[in-house]
């Protein structure tokens, strides 16, 4: 089966690719496994580990749901959807980041935020954020050394793929039963990795 056919099949299973009407396609609470299934549609890499994640969730509220995916070369993604907040992780308080920039990436309107590398301390981090009515969707990219504007860097995952991921309307507090069922086939660890929450 060709890769195109595989993508088409995944699109059918996940209730349609490239939805851009902004409508939530169902009323089932999203699960970490369903988030991971959506991520795998947009990111053309094979994860070596997938886990539920509490990273970011305490910062964004009790209803936050997140998944963590680790790839080769020490690159990982934490993907979360949460009720709308006014905290620093969504650039409502931009002092948390070195930069918060609104941009259109392959036609997807997103906010890109980053902290740059601190030598011998921290490689830096990049967030791609979609702020919607009533909820926020975020992906945190860890592992790459953020030495400059991430739009000019190799993050290990194309920025366009991350933008398409966060604006996907299925990545929502509620999603379709089809997406939840697709997530049930994902081999996901319970509990997830521990990371220190972002400072306020």
Wavefront OBJ file of the C-alpha trace (Angstrom):
o trace
v 0.000 0.000 0.000
v 1.384 3.413 -0.946
v 1.906 6.128 1.643
v -0.819 8.180 -0.034
v -3.263 5.335 0.374
v -2.278 4.953 4.034
v -2.856 8.669 4.653
v -6.220 8.481 2.903
v -7.238 5.529 5.064
v -6.195 7.362 8.248
v -8.196 10.388 7.096
v -11.306 8.239 6.763
v -10.747 6.700 10.196
v -10.250 10.097 11.779
v -13.375 11.519 10.155
v -11.796 13.571 7.394
v -8.501 15.376 6.825
v -7.952 19.072 6.482
v -11.218 20.145 8.063
v -11.161 23.929 8.138
v -14.671 24.963 9.165
v -13.652 25.174 12.821
v -16.618 23.071 13.894
v -16.150 20.499 16.645
v -17.123 17.203 14.974
v -18.546 15.410 18.025
v -19.346 15.499 21.707
v -17.095 12.743 23.064
v -14.461 13.892 25.596
v -11.060 13.639 23.949
v -8.556 11.169 25.402
v -4.747 11.213 25.415
v -4.801 8.242 23.042
v -7.128 10.088 20.652
v -4.758 13.068 20.733
v -1.883 10.724 19.856
v -3.879 9.303 16.937
v -4.415 12.804 15.541
v -0.723 13.632 16.022
v 0.324 10.547 14.065
v -1.784 11.680 11.143
v 0.028 15.020 10.911
v 3.581 14.031 11.895
v 5.346 11.786 9.396
v 7.638 10.169 11.966
v 7.374 6.918 13.891
v 7.232 7.552 17.642
v 9.307 5.226 19.785
v 7.228 5.987 22.858
v 3.730 7.382 23.458
v 2.388 8.263 26.890
v -0.361 10.116 28.642
v 0.995 13.385 29.956
v 0.301 15.713 32.832
v 2.920 18.125 31.512
v 1.244 21.493 30.878
v -2.063 20.233 32.263
v -1.608 21.758 35.753
v -0.728 25.059 34.089
v -3.819 25.064 31.889
v -6.502 23.674 34.185
v -8.102 20.501 35.455
v -9.859 19.708 32.186
v -6.635 19.698 30.166
v -5.895 16.473 28.305
v -2.447 15.762 26.880
v -0.299 13.191 25.104
v 3.476 12.957 24.878
v 5.259 11.400 21.899
v 8.994 10.761 21.776
v 10.835 10.392 18.479
v 14.439 9.731 17.517
v 17.179 12.329 17.985
v 15.735 13.295 21.386
v 12.789 15.170 19.850
v 9.472 14.964 21.682
v 6.051 16.560 21.362
v 3.599 17.298 24.133
v 0.155 18.023 22.702
v -2.607 19.425 24.894
v -6.102 20.836 24.546
v -7.584 22.889 27.367
v -10.311 25.396 28.168
v -9.341 28.952 27.283
v -6.916 30.423 29.784
v -5.072 33.687 30.224
v -1.769 32.245 31.382
v 1.761 32.577 30.026
v 1.668 29.270 28.125
v -0.762 30.712 25.595
v 1.079 34.049 25.349
v -1.609 35.935 27.237
v 1.329 36.907 29.443
v 4.144 36.991 26.883
v 6.870 37.588 29.465
v 7.168 33.798 29.905
v 8.667 33.476 26.402
v 11.463 35.280 24.618
v 9.061 35.860 21.713
v 5.373 35.313 20.871
v 4.609 35.793 17.176
v 1.324 35.426 15.290
v 1.939 33.978 11.842
v 0.336 32.107 8.965
v 2.125 28.797 8.369
v 0.933 27.126 5.168
v -2.325 29.000 5.596
v -2.787 28.022 9.255
v -3.115 31.017 11.587
v -1.172 30.180 14.759
v 0.948 31.721 17.480
v 4.573 30.587 17.675
v 6.312 31.093 21.004
v 9.813 30.177 22.092
v 12.524 30.345 24.695
v 16.041 30.317 23.333
v 18.887 28.033 24.334
v 20.758 28.733 27.538
v 24.203 27.128 27.106
v 24.853 24.162 29.409
v 21.422 24.633 31.005
v 18.473 24.421 28.636
v 18.207 23.732 24.869
v 15.164 25.986 24.633
v 11.596 25.140 23.703
v 9.017 25.990 21.029
v 5.234 26.128 21.337
v 2.742 26.282 18.479
v -0.624 27.532 19.733
v -4.135 27.805 18.348
v -6.393 30.003 20.489
v -10.033 29.328 19.684
v -13.356 30.326 21.132
v -13.563 28.476 24.432
v -10.381 26.417 24.156
v -6.665 26.409 23.390
v -4.692 23.745 21.523
v -0.915 23.650 21.969
v 2.034 21.554 20.901
v 5.319 21.856 22.786
v 8.459 20.835 20.886
v 11.420 19.707 22.979
v 14.878 18.500 22.018
v 16.050 20.875 19.303
v 18.508 23.633 20.226
v 16.627 26.901 19.835
v 19.376 29.306 18.817
v 17.211 31.668 16.745
v 13.699 32.189 15.429
v 12.320 28.604 15.162
v 10.812 29.430 11.786
v 14.403 29.400 10.529
v 15.475 26.217 12.354
v 15.172 22.463 11.923
v 13.014 21.419 14.868
v 13.037 17.737 13.949
v 9.377 18.071 12.910
v 8.310 20.523 10.170
v 6.685 23.631 11.582
v 3.970 23.392 8.922
v 2.992 19.945 10.251
v 2.749 21.306 13.785
v 0.589 24.215 12.645
v -1.744 21.857 10.787
v -1.945 19.702 13.904
v -2.959 22.418 16.359
v -5.640 23.891 14.088
v -7.215 20.496 13.404
v -10.761 20.877 14.812
v -10.741 17.259 15.963
v -8.064 18.254 18.470
v -10.686 19.640 20.800
v -12.044 19.103 24.304
v -14.776 17.107 22.611
v -14.272 15.123 19.432
v -15.961 12.417 17.388
v -16.571 8.861 18.525
v -14.560 7.758 15.488
v -11.456 9.580 16.727
v -11.881 8.171 20.233
v -12.158 4.669 18.784
v -9.072 5.236 16.643
v -7.217 6.284 19.778
v -8.184 3.002 21.425
v -5.806 1.240 19.028
v -2.821 3.391 20.094
v -0.312 1.693 22.393
v -0.076 4.407 25.048
v 1.549 4.301 28.467
v -0.524 5.306 31.454
v 0.669 8.059 33.747
v 3.156 9.556 31.334
v 6.592 11.105 31.847
v 7.263 13.551 34.612
v 8.587 16.974 33.762
v 8.842 20.089 35.890
v 5.854 22.330 35.097
v 6.578 25.598 33.338
v 7.246 28.506 35.691
v 4.585 31.164 36.066
l 1 2 3 4 5 6 7 8 9 10 11 12 13 14 15 16 17 18 19 20 21 22 23 24 25 26 27 28 29 30 31 32 33 34 35 36 37 38 39 40 41 42 43 44 45 46 47 48 49 50 51 52 53 54 55 56 57 58 59 60 61 62 63 64 65 66 67 68 69 70 71 72 73 74 75 76 77 78 79 80 81 82 83 84 85 86 87 88 89 90 91 92 93 94 95 96 97 98 99 100 101 102 103 104 105 106 107 108 109 110 111 112 113 114 115 116 117 118 119 120 121 122 123 124 125 126 127 128 129 130 131 132 133 134 135 136 137 138 139 140 141 142 143 144 145 146 147 148 149 150 151 152 153 154 155 156 157 158 159 160 161 162 163 164 165 166 167 168 169 170 171 172 173 174 175 176 177 178 179 180 181 182 183 184 185 186 187 188 189 190 191 192 193 194 195 196 197 198 199 200
